[in-house]
Amino acid sequence: MIARSTLAALAAALTLATASPSRAVEAPFEPQLLRLAEVLGSLHYLRNLCGETGDRWRQEMEKLIAAENPDEQRRARFVASFNRGYRSFDGVYANCTPSATAAIDRYMKEGETLARDIAVRFGN
C-alpha cells in the first residue's frame, strides 16, 4: 500500500500546482490539470474499493476547482474528467484485487508526477 508520506506529498504538490489564479484563456497546463482530475476520480473509486473510507480524493478535486476558480464551462470539463476517471474503474472492479491495488500505485505515482510537474513548470 502507498505510504502516508507519498499521500502527503501528492496533496502538497496538488496544492502547489493549483496555487495560480484562474485565466481567461486556456492555461498551457490545462491538459495536465484535466488529466490530474481524471486521476483523482480514479483514485476516489479505487481507494474506496480497497478499504479507504471517506471522500479524500473528491475533496482534493474540490480543492483543485476552488484554487482554479474556473468559469462554468471549464468547471464542467474538470468534473467530466473526474467522473471519467471514476467510471473507468467502476465498470471494471467490483472488489479490491491485486490488479486494483496495482492500479492505485500507478495512479498515485502519476498524480504525484503531474502535480509536481505542473508546480515546477508553471508555479509562481
N, C-alpha and C positions, 0 to 999 in steps of 0.2 A: 504494500500500500504506500501511498505517497506520504512523505514526511511532512509534518506540520510546518517546518521551515520552508519547504517548497511552496506550500499553500500560501504562507505569509508573503513570500517573495512574489508570487503571482498577483496577490491582492495589492501589494505595494507598487508593483510595476504597472498594474492596471490603473491605479490612482494617478501615477505619474504620466501615463500615456494619455489620459483624458483631461489633464490639467489645463489645456489650452482652451480659449473661448471658442464658441461656435463661429462658423464662417458662412458668409452668404454664398460663396462659390464652393463647389465641392473641394474639400481638402485633399491634398496629394496622398494622404494616408487613409482616405475613405475606404478603399478596398480592404486594407488591413483591419480597420475597425469593424467592418461588416463581417469579416472572417472571424474576428475575435468574438463578436456577438454570437455567431454560429457555434463556435467552440464552447462558449458559456452555456448555450442551450443544450448542447450535447452533454456537457458535464452535469448540468442540472438533472437531466434524466438519468444518466448512468450512476452518478454518485448516490442519488436517492435509491436507485435499484439495488445498489450494493451496500446499503446499510447506513449511509449518511442521512441524518434527519434534518429537516428544515429547508429553508429557501435560500441558502447561502449564494448559490450561483445566480438565481433570479435577482437577489439583492445586488450582486456585483453588476449585473446587467442594468439595474435601475441606477446605480452609481454612474455607469458609463453614460447613460442617457442624460442624467442630471448634469454631469460635467460638460457634455457636448451641447446641451440646451438646443436641440435641433428643432427645426420647423416641423410642421405636421407630416409633410411628405418624407422628410429624412427620418423622422422618428418611426414612421411606418416601415421604412427599409430596415432599420435596426431590429424592430420587433419581428419582422418577417424572417430575418436571418437567425435570430434566436430561436424562433419557432421551427424553422427548417432544421436546425441542429437537434432540437428536442425530438422532432418527429422522425428524423433519420434513424434514431435508435429505438424509438417507441415501437416500431413495427418489426424490429429485429430481435430484441431481447425482452423476454418476459421474466427471466430470472437472472441473477448475478452468476456469471460463468467466468471461467478463466479468460476467455476472449473479451468479455465485457471489462474485466479489470485491466487487461492489456490495453484496451481502447481508452480507458481512463488515464492510464500512464501516458499514452501518446498525446491525448488532448491536453493534459496538464502541461506537458513539455511544449506543445505547440502554442498554447495560450501564453505561457511564460515567455516564450521567444517572441511572439507577436507583440505583447505588451512592452517588452524590453526594447525591441527594435523601433517601435513607434516612439517611445520615450527618447531614445538615443538620437534617432534621425530627425524627429520633428518637435521634441520637447523644447520648452523655453529655457 
